[in-house]
Amino acid sequence: MTFDSTGSVAKFGTLLGMAPGNVPVYSSDYDSADETELPNRNAYRHYVDGVYMGHKWQCVEFVRRWWYLNRGYIFDDVAMAYDIFRLTSVRVLADGSRLPLKSFRNGSLRHPEVGALLIWSEGGEFEVTGHVAIVTEVYPDKLRLVEQNVGHQIWPKGQNYSRELPARISDDGGYWLRCSYGDASILGWVIQTDDDTYAERIEPDDPALFDLTLRHVLNKGQASRAWLNVANPDEEAFVDMMGGHKLASCPEDDYRYMVMSETAERELKRATNELHALFMHATNHVLQNDELLANFNIPQALWPKIHQSWDNRRNQMITGRFDFSMSARGIKVYEYNCDSASCYMEAGLVQDKWAKHYGCHDGKSSATALVENLIDAWQHSDVDSVLHIMQDTDLEENYHALFMKKAIERAGIVCKVIKGVAGLTWDTDGDVVDPEGNKIRWVWKTWAWETALDQIRSECDDDEQRLREYKTDVPRSVAPRLVDVLLREGVMVYEPLWTLIPSNKAILPVLWSLFPNHPYLLNSSFELTEELQETGYVSKPIAGRCGFNISLYDGSETLMEETEGRFSHQDQIYQALWKLPDIEGYKSQICTFSVGGHFAGSCIRVDPSLVITKDSDLMPLRVVEYNNLLGGEPNDNS
């Protein structure tokens, strides 16, 4: 490295140096960011000539800006820096045309060149995201580059690059680079060229690898024996809710499980990471446009609080869940549930215990890292006192709460569970306290915000003006209510209030308008269009939950399926019909979990109908290698 990594760190936004091509490089030391200069999330979004470059001052933002200013083209949005290696084209801003991109592995016979993008793999110093830089000078024994978000020191006087890497040309002419960090590895470089000699072949995966397969273990009477440890409160609560030691409600499903390929898991990971970023982009877009926000049917009295929640850049999500259809037809997202808890314990604990008890040695669990990811997210949550879990008395919420409580406590945070608001009081400072006198400052809730708002509306007599004028910081003669906790300015709630926006189905037409024909998205609209009528469509309440009040129509306007529920009064959106795959009679929906905005595992829900509801079963999901997927069931799993 050519900079002194032990030197003084420059404040966020400080000019570190000028890259060749006259492009400034800035410090991205987020800990030193000035909140008066950068008061909200929108302030961190960087545009040049009205074109979005990325988040200040990350590595992807810099290389997009360098290419735009020096080459006039820009690559598509990516969730992770390493995803750039899979891109096949760039867009010319002047006329919207596309130019080819080619990727070359570290050690390629085609050497990197000035202006190429240097890509790092996920892992080590660049854990989760990977990294990207611009190549500025290439020599037989070294390569110089410019980058952001690696080191935050001002460059030495007269230097026009960030650092240099050792290089070596092998006997066969291959160009090899060694990373300055011993725990990180260089994937290769990306060049705008139409010459694919020595380039990686970025071929689409075999569609068959995205089909799920139903398998079963041998029946050796395992279902008759207990296998969840009821000495653990969360497992005891799960057994109580299920009425026994089982994952599925149907006895015939006790010995059945689904498998998916490692290729499918890799694509689900990519889809989860990319879609989280797209949903955040769309959320910001909605919160800059009151006309769009009006479509979400959220009381206007809450709009300022939602803006405040979003603008606080530390107001981060802990976790959310995507619902997908996945088959040889492709991967399509139905929605993003990012303000409520469901399926986490089943995925992160129960399905793995099922495999051990039933002797399923097929592949691996589909959510092996979920718990560790949750622990890590809570460790980075800024919680500095007691965290209260708020739930109702519902049996399902019991195990949701106890499972998350265990992860929170493993993160080193003191955690207490509150059922409803019973026992809450006011202290002499005017704060809401629990029965032991602990001030309520941090809250994780088991229910969706829309469910909580129903109660809050009721507490304010469904009066918009009362809700707008309600002062949560004023102690009252009556006991504290839900509104006094969840909307209180001094209380941080997970998931934050702004998650009302991406969890609302009204975000789906917004996403389609921003990213039309995106491969993971379905055509969605606030109005029933001719195109949707011709292809078939699904009508969904914008703030519905649990598969309630959904109607499916085919291309001839014939009603295929319909569910009842309590959201019939809600406005509707219309989404292109994309039926769940039918695997031997099981309509199957893949759910993936995002934790801290990144993929953390998956599970599968099944139902005989075309709509997954709160009563739909979970089935164990295993991830297997390619050969195992094609070769049938191994060992005794037949």
C-alpha positions in Angstrom: 0.0 0.0 0.0 1.3 3.4 -0.8 -0.6 5.4 1.8 0.1 5.3 5.5 -2.8 3.3 6.8 -1.8 4.2 10.3 -1.9 8.0 9.6 -4.7 10.4 10.6 -8.1 9.7 9.2 -9.6 12.5 7.1 -13.1 13.6 8.0 -15.9 12.2 5.8 -16.1 14.1 2.5 -12.5 15.4 2.7 -10.8 15.5 -0.7 -8.1 12.8 -0.6 -6.7 13.4 -4.0 -7.4 13.9 -7.7 -7.5 10.8 -9.9 -6.3 10.8 -13.5 -9.1 12.2 -15.6 -9.6 15.0 -13.0 -12.0 13.0 -10.8 -11.9 13.8 -7.0 -11.6 11.0 -4.5 -13.3 11.6 -1.1 -12.9 10.1 2.4 -15.7 7.8 3.4 -15.1 7.7 7.1 -18.8 7.6 8.1 -18.1 7.9 11.8 -16.9 11.5 11.2 -19.8 12.5 9.0 -21.3 15.9 10.0 -25.0 15.5 10.6 -25.6 19.2 10.0 -24.1 18.9 6.5 -25.7 15.4 5.9 -29.0 15.5 7.9 -30.7 12.7 6.2 -30.4 9.6 3.9 -31.1 11.7 0.8 -28.1 13.8 1.5 -25.9 10.7 1.0 -27.2 10.1 -2.5 -24.8 11.5 -5.1 -25.8 12.8 -8.5 -23.8 14.2 -11.4 -25.8 16.0 -14.2 -28.9 14.5 -12.6 -27.6 10.9 -13.0 -27.4 8.8 -9.8 -23.8 7.7 -9.1 -24.3 5.9 -5.8 -24.0 6.4 -2.1 -21.4 8.9 -0.9 -18.5 8.0 -0.9 -18.4 4.3 -1.5 -16.3 2.4 -4.0 -19.1 1.8 -6.5 -20.0 5.5 -6.5 -16.5 6.4 -7.4 -15.9 4.0 -10.3 -19.4 4.9 -11.8 -18.5 8.6 -11.6 -15.0 8.0 -13.1 -16.5 6.1 -16.1 -19.3 8.6 -16.6 -16.9 11.7 -16.5 -14.2 10.1 -18.6 -16.0 7.6 -20.9 -19.6 8.9 -21.0 -21.1 5.6 -20.0 -22.4 4.0 -16.8 -23.0 0.5 -15.6 -26.3 -0.7 -14.2 -27.1 -0.6 -10.5 -25.6 -3.5 -8.5 -26.2 -4.7 -4.9 -22.6 -5.7 -4.3 -19.4 -4.5 -5.9 -18.4 -8.1 -6.9 -21.6 -8.3 -9.0 -20.0 -5.9 -11.5 -17.9 -8.9 -12.7 -21.1 -10.5 -14.1 -22.3 -7.4 -16.0 -22.3 -7.8 -19.8 -22.9 -4.2 -21.0 -22.8 -0.5 -20.1 -25.2 2.2 -21.1 -24.0 5.3 -23.1 -25.7 8.3 -21.6 -25.7 10.3 -24.8 -28.0 8.0 -26.8 -29.0 5.2 -24.5 -27.1 2.6 -26.5 -25.3 -0.3 -24.9 -21.6 -1.3 -25.2 -20.2 -4.7 -24.3 -18.3 -5.5 -21.1 -15.9 -8.4 -20.8 -14.6 -9.8 -17.5 -11.1 -11.4 -17.1 -10.0 -13.5 -14.2 -6.9 -12.7 -12.2 -4.1 -14.4 -14.1 -5.7 -13.8 -17.5 -3.6 -13.7 -20.7 -5.4 -10.4 -21.4 -3.8 -8.0 -19.0 -5.6 -5.1 -17.2 -5.5 -1.7 -18.9 -6.0 1.9 -17.9 -9.7 2.6 -17.1 -10.5 -1.1 -16.4 -12.5 -1.9 -13.3 -10.5 -4.1 -10.8 -12.9 -6.3 -8.8 -12.4 -8.0 -5.4 -14.3 -11.1 -4.3 -16.6 -11.2 -1.3 -14.7 -12.0 1.9 -12.0 -10.8 4.3 -11.3 -7.1 4.2 -14.2 -6.8 1.8 -16.6 -9.0 3.6 -20.2 -9.2 2.2 -19.7 -6.6 -0.6 -16.5 -7.1 -2.4 -14.7 -4.1 -3.8 -14.0 -2.2 -7.0 -11.4 0.3 -8.2 -10.2 2.0 -11.4 -6.9 0.9 -12.9 -4.6 3.9 -13.7 -1.2 2.4 -14.5 -0.1 -1.1 -15.4 3.5 -2.4 -15.2 5.0 -5.9 -15.3 5.7 -5.9 -11.5 2.9 -3.6 -10.2 -0.4 -2.0 -10.8 -1.7 1.4 -9.6 -5.3 2.1 -8.9 -7.7 4.7 -7.6 -10.6 3.9 -5.2 -12.8 5.1 -2.4 -13.8 3.5 0.9 -10.3 1.9 1.5 -8.3 4.0 3.8 -9.3 7.6 4.6 -5.9 9.3 4.4 -5.0 12.3 2.2 -2.6 11.3 -0.5 1.0 12.4 -0.4 1.8 15.6 -2.4 2.2 14.9 -6.1 0.6 11.4 -5.9 -2.4 10.7 -8.3 -3.3 7.2 -7.2 -4.7 5.5 -4.1 -2.3 2.6 -3.8 -0.4 0.0 -5.8 -0.5 -3.7 -5.9 2.4 -6.2 -6.6 2.0 -8.0 -9.9 3.7 -10.8 -11.7 3.6 -12.2 -15.3 3.6 -15.9 -15.3 5.6 -18.1 -17.7 2.5 -18.5 -19.9 2.0 -14.7 -20.0 -0.8 -14.5 -17.5 -1.1 -11.3 -15.4 -1.4 -12.0 -11.7 -2.1 -9.5 -8.9 -1.6 -9.9 -5.2 -3.9 -8.1 -2.8 -2.4 -5.8 -0.2 -4.8 -7.5 2.4 -3.9 -11.1 3.1 -7.5 -12.0 3.8 -9.0 -10.6 0.5 -8.7 -11.8 -3.0 -8.8 -10.2 -6.4 -11.5 -11.7 -8.7 -10.2 -10.0 -11.9 -10.9 -7.0 -14.1 -13.7 -5.7 -16.3 -13.0 -3.9 -19.6 -15.3 -2.2 -22.1 -14.4 -4.2 -25.2 -16.1 -6.4 -27.8 -13.1 -8.7 -27.9 -13.9 -11.7 -25.8 -10.6 -13.5 -26.3 -9.6 -14.9 -22.8 -12.8 -13.4 -21.3 -15.0 -15.2 -18.8 -18.0 -16.8 -20.4 -21.0 -15.2 -18.6 -23.5 -17.8 -19.6 -27.0 -18.0 -18.1 -27.5 -20.9 -15.7 -29.4 -24.0 -16.7 -33.0 -23.2 -15.9 -33.5 -26.7 -14.6 -31.3 -25.8 -11.6 -34.0 -23.5 -10.3 -36.7 -26.2 -10.1 -37.3 -27.5 -6.6 -37.6 -31.2 -5.8 -39.7 -33.0 -3.2 -37.9 -35.8 -1.3 -38.4 -37.8 1.8 -36.5 -39.7 4.5 -37.1 -43.2 5.5 -39.9 -43.6 8.0 -38.3 -45.2 11.1 -40.8 -43.9 13.5 -39.0 -40.6 14.1 -42.3 -38.7 14.3 -43.3 -40.6 17.4 -40.4 -39.2 19.4 -39.8 -35.7 20.8 -37.0 -33.8 19.1 -37.4 -30.1 20.2 -35.9 -29.2 23.6 -38.8 -27.9 25.6 -36.4 -26.7 28.3 -35.6 -23.9 25.9 -38.4 -21.3 26.1 -38.6 -20.6 22.4 -38.7 -24.3 21.5 -41.4 -25.0 24.2 -43.5 -22.1 22.8 -43.1 -23.6 19.3 -44.2 -27.0 20.5 -47.2 -25.4 22.2 -48.2 -23.5 19.1 -47.8 -26.6 16.8 -49.4 -29.0 19.2 -46.4 -31.3 19.1 -42.9 -31.8 17.9 -43.4 -31.1 14.2 -42.7 -28.5 11.5 -45.7 -29.2 9.3 -49.3 -29.5 10.4 -50.0 -32.6 8.1 -48.7 -35.9 9.6 -47.9 -37.2 6.0 -45.4 -34.3 5.6 -43.3 -35.2 8.7 -40.9 -37.2 6.5 -40.9 -34.9 3.5 -38.6 -32.0 2.5 -37.6 -29.9 -0.5 -34.2 -29.5 -2.1 -32.8 -26.7 -4.2 -29.5 -26.4 -6.0 -26.5 -24.3 -4.8 -26.9 -22.4 -8.1 -30.5 -21.5 -7.1 -29.3 -20.4 -3.6 -26.6 -18.2 -5.2 -29.2 -16.6 -7.4 -31.6 -16.1 -4.5 -28.7 -14.4 -2.6 -28.1 -12.1 -5.6 -31.8 -11.4 -5.9 -32.3 -10.6 -2.2 -29.3 -8.2 -2.1 -30.3 -6.5 -5.3 -33.9 -6.2 -4.5 -33.3 -4.8 -1.0 -31.3 -2.0 -2.7 -34.1 -1.4 -5.2 -36.8 -1.3 -2.5 -34.7 1.2 -0.6 -34.3 3.3 -3.7 -38.0 3.2 -4.3 -38.7 4.1 -0.7 -36.6 7.2 -1.0 -38.3 8.1 -4.3 -41.8 7.8 -2.6 -40.7 10.0 0.3 -39.6 12.7 -2.1 -43.1 12.7 -3.7 -46.2 13.4 -1.7 -48.5 12.4 -4.7 -46.9 8.9 -4.6 -47.0 8.8 -0.8 -50.8 9.5 -0.9 -51.2 6.1 -2.7 -50.1 4.3 0.4 -53.2 5.1 2.5 -51.1 6.2 5.5 -52.7 8.9 7.7 -51.1 12.2 6.7 -50.6 12.9 10.4 -47.9 10.3 10.4 -46.1 11.5 7.3 -43.7 13.8 9.2 -42.8 11.0 11.6 -42.1 8.6 8.6 -39.9 11.3 7.0 -38.1 11.8 10.3 -37.6 8.0 10.7 -36.2 7.7 7.2 -34.0 10.8 7.5 -32.3 9.4 10.5 -29.6 7.4 8.8 -29.0 5.3 11.9 -32.6 4.2 11.8 -31.7 1.0 10.1 -33.7 -2.2 9.6 -32.6 -5.3 11.4 -34.3 -7.8 9.2 -37.0 -8.5 6.6 -38.4 -11.3 4.4 -38.9 -11.5 0.7 -41.5 -13.8 -0.9 -40.5 -15.4 -4.2 -41.6 -17.7 -6.9 -38.7 -19.8 -8.2 -38.7 -22.4 -10.9 -37.2 -23.0 -14.4 -39.4 -20.1 -15.5 -37.3 -17.7 -13.4 -37.2 -15.9 -10.1 -39.9 -13.3 -9.4 -40.5 -11.4 -6.2 -44.1 -10.9 -4.9 -43.4 -8.5 -2.0 -41.0 -7.5 0.8 -42.2 -8.0 4.4 -39.8 -5.8 6.2 -41.7 -4.5 9.2 -42.8 -7.8 10.9 -41.5 -11.1 12.1 -42.4 -14.5 10.6 -40.7 -17.8 9.8 -37.4 -16.9 11.4 -37.4 -19.6 14.0 -38.6 -22.2 11.6 -35.8 -21.4 9.2 -33.0 -20.6 11.6 -33.6 -23.4 14.1 -36.4 -25.8 13.7 -35.7 -27.1 10.1 -32.1 -27.9 11.1 -33.2 -29.8 14.2 -35.7 -31.6 12.0 -32.9 -32.8 9.7 -30.8 -34.0 12.7 -33.7 -35.9 14.2 -35.0 -37.5 11.0 -31.6 -38.3 9.7 -31.7 -36.1 6.6 -28.1 -35.8 5.3 -29.0 -34.2 2.0 -26.9 -31.1 1.5 -27.1 -28.4 4.1 -29.8 -26.3 5.8 -30.9 -23.3 3.8 -30.5 -20.9 6.7 -27.3 -22.0 8.5 -26.1 -18.4 9.0 -29.4 -16.8 9.9 -28.9 -16.7 13.7 -25.3 -15.5 13.5 -26.3 -12.8 11.1 -29.1 -11.6 13.5 -26.6 -11.5 16.3 -24.2 -9.4 14.2 -27.0 -7.0 13.2 -28.0 -6.5 16.8 -24.4 -5.9 17.8 -24.3 -3.1 15.3 -27.7 -1.7 16.2 -26.5 1.1 18.6 -28.8 -0.3 21.4 -27.2 0.9 24.6 -29.8 -0.1 27.3 -32.6 -2.5 27.8 -34.4 -3.6 24.6 -38.1 -4.4 25.0 -39.8 -6.9 22.8 -43.5 -6.0 22.4 -46.0 -8.7 21.4 -49.6 -9.8 21.8 -50.6 -13.0 23.6 -50.8 -15.0 20.3 -49.1 -18.4 20.5 -47.2 -17.7 17.3 -45.9 -14.4 18.6 -44.6 -16.1 21.7 -42.0 -18.2 19.9 -41.2 -15.3 17.4 -40.4 -13.1 20.4 -38.5 -15.8 22.4 -36.4 -16.8 19.4 -35.4 -13.2 18.7 -34.8 -12.6 22.4 -32.2 -15.3 22.4 -30.3 -13.7 19.4 -30.5 -10.3 21.0 -29.1 -11.5 24.3 -26.3 -13.4 22.5 -25.5 -10.0 21.0 -24.9 -8.7 24.6 -28.1 -6.7 24.9 -30.4 -7.0 27.9 -33.8 -7.9 26.6 -37.3 -8.0 28.2 -40.6 -9.2 26.7 -43.8 -7.2 27.2 -47.2 -8.6 26.2 -49.4 -5.8 25.0 -49.1 -2.6 27.2 -50.2 -4.2 30.5 -48.1 -3.0 33.4 -46.6 0.0 31.6 -46.6 3.2 33.7 -45.2 6.8 33.7 -42.2 7.7 35.8 -41.5 11.0 37.4 -39.5 12.1 34.4 -42.5 11.6 32.1 -41.0 8.5 30.5 -42.8 5.2 29.9 -41.4 2.4 32.1 -41.9 -1.3 32.3 -43.1 -3.0 35.6 -39.5 -3.2 36.9 -39.0 0.6 36.3 -36.8 0.3 33.1 -37.3 3.2 30.7 -38.6 2.1 27.3 -36.0 3.4 24.8 -35.5 0.5 22.4 -38.3 -1.7 21.1 -38.6 -4.6 18.8 -42.2 -5.6 17.9 -43.6 -8.8 16.5 -46.5 -7.3 14.6 -46.5 -5.3 11.4 -46.7 -1.5 11.6 -50.1 -1.5 9.9 -51.5 -3.8 12.6 -50.0 -1.4 15.3 -51.5 1.6 13.5 -54.9 0.0 13.6 -54.7 0.1 17.4 -53.1 3.6 17.4 -55.9 4.9 15.2 -58.4 3.4 17.6 -56.7 5.0 20.5 -57.1 8.3 18.8 -60.8 7.6 17.9 -59.9 7.3 14.2 -59.6 11.1 14.3 -56.8 12.4 11.9 -56.6 15.7 13.8 -56.3 14.0 17.2 -53.5 11.7 15.8 -51.7 14.8 14.4 -51.9 16.7 17.6 -51.3 13.8 20.0 -48.3 14.5 22.2 -46.5 11.4 23.1 -44.1 13.2 25.4 -46.9 14.4 27.8 -47.6 12.1 30.8 -51.3 11.4 31.3 -53.5 10.4 34.2 -54.3 7.1 32.4 -51.8 4.3 31.8 -49.5 4.5 28.7 -51.0 3.2 25.5 -49.4 1.8 22.4 -49.3 5.2 20.7 -47.3 6.6 23.7 -44.6 4.0 23.1 -44.3 3.3 19.3 -44.6 7.0 18.2 -42.7 8.5 21.0 -39.8 10.6 19.8 -37.3 9.2 22.3 -38.1 5.5 21.4 -36.3 3.7 18.7 -38.5 1.0 17.2 -37.3 -2.0 15.1 -38.3 -2.3 12.4 -38.4 1.5 12.0 -41.6 3.4 11.1 -40.3 4.0 7.5 -40.6 0.3 6.8 -44.3 1.0 6.4 -43.4 2.1 2.8 -41.5 -0.9 1.4 -43.8 -3.3 3.1 -46.9 -1.7 1.5 -48.0 -3.3 -1.8 -48.2 0.3 -3.2 -44.4 0.1 -3.5 -44.7 -2.5 -6.3 -46.1 -0.2 -9.0 -43.5 2.4 -8.0 -40.7 -0.2 -8.4 -42.0 -1.2 -11.9 -42.1 2.4 -13.0 -38.5 2.9 -11.8 -37.1 -0.4 -13.1 -39.4 -1.6 -15.9 -38.8 -5.1 -17.1 -36.3 -5.9 -14.3 -35.8 -9.6 -14.3 -36.9 -10.1 -10.7 -39.9 -7.8 -10.8 -43.5 -8.4 -11.9 -45.5 -5.8 -13.9 -47.5 -3.9 -11.3 -49.9 -1.0 -11.5 -52.3 1.1 -9.5 -54.8 0.7 -12.3 -56.0 -2.5 -14.1 -54.3 -2.1 -17.5 -55.1 -3.9 -20.7 -51.8 -5.6 -20.6 -52.5 -7.1 -17.2 -55.9 -8.2 -18.2 -54.5 -10.0 -21.2 -51.7 -11.8 -19.3 -53.7 -12.5 -16.1 -53.3 -10.6 -12.9 -53.5 -10.7 -9.1 -55.4 -8.1 -7.1 -53.8 -7.3 -3.7 -54.8 -4.9 -0.9 -52.0 -2.4 -0.4 -51.6 -3.0 3.3 -52.8 -6.6 3.4 -51.2 -9.4 5.4 -51.2 -13.2 5.7 -52.5 -13.7 2.1 -55.9 -12.2 3.0 -58.2 -10.7 0.3 -56.1 -11.7 -2.7 -57.8 -12.5 -6.0 -56.2 -14.3 -9.0 -57.5 -13.9 -12.6 -56.3 -15.6 -15.7 -56.0 -13.9 -19.1 -59.7 -14.3 -19.9 -60.7 -12.5 -16.7 -61.8 -15.8 -15.0 -61.4 -15.8 -11.3 -59.0 -18.6 -10.5 -58.7 -18.3 -6.7 -59.7 -15.8 -4.0 -59.0 -15.5 -0.3 -61.1 -13.7 2.4 -59.9 -11.6 5.2 -60.0 -8.3 7.0 -58.4 -6.0 4.3 -61.3 -5.8 1.8 -61.6 -2.1 2.6 -58.1 -1.4 1.4 -57.2 0.1 -1.9 -55.9 -2.5 -4.4 -52.8 -2.8 -6.6 -52.6 -5.1 -9.6 -49.7 -7.4 -10.3 -49.0 -9.7 -13.2 -50.1 -13.3 -12.6 -47.1 -15.5 -12.0 -48.3 -18.7 -10.4 -46.3 -20.6 -7.8 -44.6 -23.7 -9.0 -46.5 -27.0 -8.3 -44.2 -29.6 -6.9 -46.1 -32.9 -6.7 -49.2 -31.1 -5.4 -47.4 -28.5 -3.3 -47.7 -24.9 -4.4 -44.3 -23.7 -3.2 -43.1 -20.2 -2.2 -39.5 -19.5 -1.4 -38.9 -16.9 1.4 -35.5 -15.3 1.8 -34.3 -13.3 4.8 -32.4 -10.1 4.6 -30.4 -9.1 7.7 -28.7 -5.8 7.7 -29.8 -5.5 4.1 -28.0 -8.7 3.0 -29.1 -12.3 2.3 -29.1 -14.5 5.4 -30.9 -17.6 4.5 -34.2 -19.0 3.2 -37.1 -21.3 3.8 -40.1 -22.7 1.9 -43.8 -22.4 2.5 -46.3 -24.8 0.8 -50.0 -24.9 0.3 -52.5 -26.9 -1.9 -53.9 -23.5 -3.1 -52.3 -20.8 -5.3 -52.1 -18.4 -2.3 -49.8 -18.7 0.6 -51.6 -17.7 3.8 -50.8 -17.6 7.5 -52.0 -21.2 7.8 -49.7 -22.5 5.0 -47.1 -25.0 6.2 -43.4 -24.8 6.2 -41.4 -27.7 4.9 -37.7 -28.3 5.5 -35.5 -26.9 2.7 -32.1 -28.3 1.9 -29.4 -27.0 -0.4 -27.6 -29.6 -2.5 -24.8 -29.7 -5.0 -25.5 -29.8 -8.8 -24.7 -33.5 -9.2 -26.8 -34.4 -6.1 -29.7 -32.4 -7.6 -29.6 -34.3 -10.9 -28.6 -37.7 -9.5 -31.6 -38.2 -7.2 -31.8 -38.9 -3.5 -28.6 -40.1 -1.8 -28.1 -42.9 0.7 -31.3 -43.8 2.6 -33.2 -40.7 1.5 -35.3 -42.5 -1.0 
